[in-house]
Amino acid sequence: MTRKEVTGKRSLEFSQWIRTNLPNSFTSGFRVTDIDWCLYDKRNKRIMFLEEKTRGSIISNWYRDLIINFLHPLFKNYSKEFGIDYRGFHIVEFSNTNPKDGKITWHENCCKCKDAVKITEKELKEKLSLR
């Protein structure tokens, strides 16, 4: 059984600590982000990274650049050396907040907008199940 959410909310204290204590992104070029989801099928050694966007929000240009030019090529080029079936770095957009309350848009190829397609909740479940 999948472990249930414990609190129903997440602490933002460490996020605030990072913003207060690490280099200023406006003056130093230093950037910090979290990757929303890492899906890993331990038995079949499959992995996928997923950024979740809700209510029309979009990823920043620097984060898109980080994914396309660094993270995706790194995993794509080296995952086989570790026996890992890398399934990509994707973005899922919910027109509202989740798969049940609006439209779902899937970005297949490292969040390049031209690759965005509308999918159903069933299709999302298939993709995220790493089958």
N, C-alpha and C positions, 0 to 999 in steps of 0.2 A: 504494500500500500504506500502511496506517495505521502510523505510527511505533510501535515497540514500547516498552514500559516499560523504562527503562534500568537502574534500580537494584533494582527490586522492593520498595523501601521508600522512604518519604518522610521528609525531615528535619523535625523539630519544633522546631528551633532558633529560627526566626523567630517561631513561635507563642509560645515561651517568652519571647523578647525582648519581644513585644507585651504579654504578661501582666505582665512585670516593669516595663516602662518607660512604658506608657500609663496614663491615669487609671483608678483603681479603680472597677470597675463597681458595686460595692455602695454606695460613698459618693458617686459622681458621676453615676450614670445613664448613663455612657458604655458603649456596647456594641460588640463586635467579633464578626464572624462571617466565615466563608468560604462562598462559594456552591460547592457540590460540583461541579456540571457546568454548562457553557454549551455547548449543541449548536448549531452554526451551519452551515447549508447555504449556502455562498458563492455557488454557481451560481444557486440559486433565491431567495436572500436570505430564508431562513427561520431563525428563532432560537427557542430554548427554553431555559429555565433549569430545573435539576433538583436537588433535594435528595435525597440517598440516606440511607436509614435502615436499619440492620441489627439483627438480634436483639432486636426489640421496642422499640428506642429511639424516642423521639418528639422533635419539635422543641419548643423552649422557647416560652412564650407571647409573649415580646417579639419573637422571630424571626418567629413566625407573624404577629404584628401588623405587623412591618416589611414582610413580603411582601404581606399582604392590603391594607394601607392606604397603602403607599408604592411599593414596587418594581413590583408587578403593574399598578396603575393608571398609573404613569409609562410603562412600556413599552407597555401597551395603548393609551393615549391618544396617544402620540407616535411610535410605530414607523412608522406609515403615512407620516408626513412625511418619513421617510428611505428610503421604499421597502422597508421590512422587513415581512415576514409574521411577526408575533409569535405564537408557538404556546403561550405561557403559561409560568407558573411552577408546577411540579408537584413532588410528592413521590413517590418510589418506595420502598416498604418491602419488605425481604426478611426473611422470618421467620428466616432464618439469615444467610448472608453474601452470596449472589449469586443470580442467576436460576435456577441449576441445582440448588441444594441446599435448596430450600424453597418456600414460597408467596410470591407476589408480590402486593402491594397497590398500586394506582395511585390517587393523589389528583388528580382532573381539574381541580378548580376552586380553585386556590391553596391547597391543603392543608386545605380545610374537610372535617372528618371525615365529614360526611354524604354527601360525594361520593366516598368511597373505594369501590373495586371490586376484586375479585380478577381478575387477568388471567394469561394464560399467557406463557411466554417468547417465543413467536411474536408475541403481541400487543404485548409490550413492545418487541420489535425493530422492529415497524411504527411504533409511536408515536415511538420515539427516532430513527428514520430520517427523520423530518420529511416524510413523504410525504403 
